[in-house]
Amino acid sequence: MPEMDYSGLYGKLKQNKLTQKEVAARLGISANSLYLKLSGQSPFRTCEIVQMCQILHIDGDEIGKYFFSPKG
């Protein structure tokens, strides 16, 4: 499976003025777990993707852009 590019999520964090720690707390996971997911070392669960879309105001038609774009 190719590595995913989560750089857009970092931009959405900044745009929404949220830290990784704040988003992790809203997801009910540790900040370290979110870091591992954003760095591609651990996969996002479907429920986490749904929650992050709500937290970061990502429209359903943009999910692929933020969660399923391969690096490269």
Sequence and secondary structure as in RCSB ss.txt:
>XXXX:A:sequence
MPEMDYSGLYGKLKQNKLTQKEVAARLGISANSLYLKLSGQSPFRTCEIVQMCQILHIDGDEIGKYFFSPKG
>XXXX:A:secstr
   B  HHHHHHHHHTT  HHHHHHHHTS HHHHHHHHTTSS   HHHHHHHHHHHT  GGGHHHHHS B  
